C-alpha cells in the first residue's frame, strides 16, 4: 500500500473510531509498526490527527473544548480507571475539593465506603452524582456546591463569586482535572475554571491531578499551576522518558493505571 493510501486509510479509521492504535493499524494495513508511527507523525504535522501514547486521536485544535456530554464518552475506560484509583485517596473525615471535568466525574462515581467526608465542588454533574451516592448509602458525608455563574455546556460553575467562596476553605485534598499537561505544568481551556482550580490547589494540603494520557504534551490556553504545586498525577501512561530525566518532575508521584502500550 502506497503512503497516500495509508494516510487515507488511517484518517478513515479515526473518523469511525476517534482513536486508533499503532499495532492494530499496522496489522490491518499489513505494514510494520514503525511505518505507522512515521505515518502518524507526518499526519500530525499536517494537523490531520494528534499523536498519543500508542496511537492517535482526532485533531481537535489547541484551544477547542468539546461539550461535557461529548467528553464523557471520550477515553471513557481510561477515565474510569483513573477515577477509581483517585477515589482511593479519600479517607474518613476528609475535606475534599473536586473541580470540573469528566475525569473528576469518574472520581465522584467511585467514592465509596468512607465516612464523614465533605466534598466541595463547582461541578454540577459531580454534585448531582455525589448526592445520589450519599442517598444510596454508598458513602457518608455531605456535598457543598459552590455558587457562581453556571456554564450549561460544561455543567460547571465558576467566576468571581466561586473564587471568593473557595478562598474561605482549607482542603485536605484537591482533585484537579486539566486540558493539557506539559513541562510548564497543567493548563485548561476556560480562564475562570482554571482560576478556580488554581485556588483549590493553593488551599489544599495535597493536590492530585487526574488526567488521561491524551492530555500529555498538550497546551491549553490558561495556566492552572506548575508541577511544583502537584503532589500526585494519575494517568494511563508511564512518564515519558525525556520527562523522567527532568528535575521539575522529581517530586511528583506519577501513578499509571491500566496497561501502557508501546508508542
N, C-alpha and C positions, 0 to 999 in steps of 0.2 A: 504494500500500500504506500502510495506516494505521500509526501509530507502534507500537502494541502488537503488530501483526502483524510488523513489522520486528524488534522485540525478540525475539519467539518464534523467528523465522527465524534470527536471529543466534545465539541460545542453542543451537538445533538444530545449526547448523554447528559450533559449538565442541564440542558433545558428540561429534560424529563425527570432528573433525579435531584437537582440542586447541589448535589455533592458527589464527587467521583473519587475512587481510589486508584493509585498508580498500578498496583498489582492486578486489579480487576480489568482495567482498561488495556493493560499490556497483554493479558490473556485474550481478551475479546478481539484485539486488533492484530494479534499474533506477532508482536514485536517485543523487544526487551524492555524491562522497567526503566533502564537508563534512557532509552529513546523517548519514552513517555515523559520522563522528568524534563528532558530538553524541550519537548513539545509544550509542556505546561509552562515552562519558564518563558518561552517565546510568546505564547498566547497571553501571559501575564503582562509582558512588556507592551503588547498591543491593547491592553485593558479589556481583554475578552473573558478573563477569569481572574480569580485570586488564589494564589498558592497557599495551601495549609499543610500541616504535617501529614504526610501520607497521601496527598492528593490535591484536590482543588474544589473551590466553590464558585458560584456565580459572582461576577463582578457587580458590586452594588454602589461603587463610588466611595469616596473617602468620608463624606460627612452626611450621607443619607441614612436615616434610621427607619427601618420598617415599623409598621404599626405593631402594637403589643400582640394582638391576636394572631398576626402573621409570624411574629418572632417565636411564639410558643412552640410551633412545630419545627423550627429550625434547630438542628442538633439536639433534638429532644432527649435521646438516650444519654448523651454525654452530660447534658444539663441535669438530668435526673440523678445520675451517679454523683455528680459534683454536689448537688443539693443534699443528698443523703450523707455524704462524707462531712459536709459543713455542719449539718444539724447535730452531729455527734459532739461538737464543741460546746453545745449549750448545756449547762448544768443547772441543778436545782438552785433557785434563788437569783439567777442571773437577770440583770437589766440589759436588754439586747436592743441594738438598732439594726433595722433592716431597711436598705434603700430600695430603689425600684428596679424592675427588670425581670425577665423570665427565668433567669437562673436563681434569683432571690425567691421567686415564686416557688421554685422547686425546693428550696430550703424550708419555706413555710409548710409545704406539703409533707415534709419528712420529720418535722419536730414531733416527738412523742416521748412518753414515759418520763417526763420531768415535772417538777412541782414548783409552784410559786415563782413562775417566770413572768417578767414584764417585758413586753415587746413593743417598741416604739417604731412606727413606720410611716413613710409617706407614699407607700404603695397601696392603692385602693384594692387591687387584686389580691395582694397578700393578706391585707386586713380581713377581707371577706372570708378567705380560706381559713385563716387562723381562728377566727371566731367560730366557724363551723367545727373545727377540730376540738376546740375547747368545749363546745356544746356537746360533742360526742365523746367527751372524756378521754381523748387521746393524749392530752397533757393538761396540766393545771396551771392557770395563770390568767393574765389579762392583756388586752391589746389597747395601746394608745395610738390613735390615728392623728397625725399632725394636721393642723389647719393650714390653709393657704389657697393657692389658685389651682384648680383641677385641670389636668390635661387628659381629656377623654380618650384620645388616640393611644396614649401610653399608660392609661389607668394609673396616673400618678398625681401627686400634689407637690407643689414647690412654690418658690417665691420668697419675698421678704418676711412675710408672716411665718412661714415654715422655718426660715433660718433663725428668726428671733426665738421661736419656741425651742429649737434644737440647742441653742446656747444655754438653756436652763438645765439641761440634763448632764449627768455623769453616767457613762455606759461601761459595763464590764467588757462587752464585745460588740464590735460593729461589723456587719457583714455587707460588703460593698461589691456591686457589680460595675461593669465598665464597657465602653465601646471599643477600647483599644489598650494594648499593653506594649510598651517599648522601653528602651533603656532610660528614658526620662521619667518613667513611672506609669500611671494609669490615667486615662482620659475618657471623655464621654461626648455625646452629640449635643446635649442641651446644657446651656450655661447655668440655668437655675437648678437643675437636678444635679449637675456636677458640684455646684456650691454646697448644696445640702449634704451630699456625700462627703465632701471635704470636711465639713463641720462635724459630721458623725465620727470621722476618723480622729479629729483633734480632741473630741470629747470622750474618747474611749481608751480604756487601758490596753485593749488588744484589737487589732484590725485584721480581719480575714477577708481577702479578695477572692471571689468566686467567679470564674470566667472560663468558658470553653476555649479550645485551642485556636479557633478561628480569630480570636482577638489578639493573638501573639504577633508581634512585629507590625501592628497596625496603629494608626494615629487618628484619633477622632479630634474634633475641633477644640475642646475645652479640657484643660488640665484639672485633674482631681487631686492628685498627690504624688510625691516621689516614692521610690522604693524604700527609702529610709523610714517612711511612715508606716510601712506594711510589715506585719509580723508573719503572716502566712498567706500563701497563694495556693488555691486548689483548682486544678485544671485537669485535662485529659491528655496532656502531653508532657514528656520529660523536658526539663530545662534545656533550651538549645545549647549546643556545645560551646559556641562562642560567648554566650551569656555566662556560662558556668566559670569562665576564666576572668570575668569582670568583677571587681571588688564591690560594685554597687549592689550586687545580688547576694553578697556573702551572708548577710544576717536574715535573709528571707527563708522561712521554712516552706520549701516547694513540695507540695503533695500532688502526686499523679494518681488519678483514678482510672480504672479500666485498663485495656491493653493498648500500649503505644505501638503503632505500626511504624515500620521504617519509612522514612521520607524518600 
